[in-house]
């Protein structure tokens, strides 16, 4: 997980009425497994430019690529871009 994402963001996801499938307990368990990594900014900026997306979204995509992990997002544009780039996206039921 990029170091710019706070664990409070995870709590907000769990508390959101749009994410009834994600519980606070699940988020707390996930927090115990969070690993902070360095993500090369230059590569994220290249993704941002080539995909015409925000740099922060590109940073998340770079993180998923670098760690060969799935991406969890509620942002449809980020989801579409990630899938187009071959990244597995986990669906959140709304």
Residue, then its C-alpha position, 0 to 999 in steps of 0.5 A: x500500500x502506498x504510504x500516502x494512504x492512511x488507515x483512516x481511509x480504510x475506516x471511512x470505506x467501512x463506514x460508508x453506506x455505499x459499502x455495506x459488504x465491507x465491515x469495520x471488522x474486516x478493515x481492522x483485520x486488513x490493517x494488520x496486513x498492510x505493508x507500506x512500500x516505496x512506489x517509484x513516482x516517475x513510473x506513476x507519472x508515466x502511467x498518469x500521462x499515458x492513461x490520462x488519469x490523476x497522478x494519485x490514481x496512477x500511483x495506486x495502479x503502480x502499487x498494484x502492478x509492483x506488488x502483483x495484487x488486486x485493486x479495491x476501488x469505488x472509482x469507476x474510471x480507476x477501475x476501468x483503467x486498471x482492468x484495461x492495464x491488466x490489473x485484477x479489480x475487486x468489486x465492492x457491492x453497493 
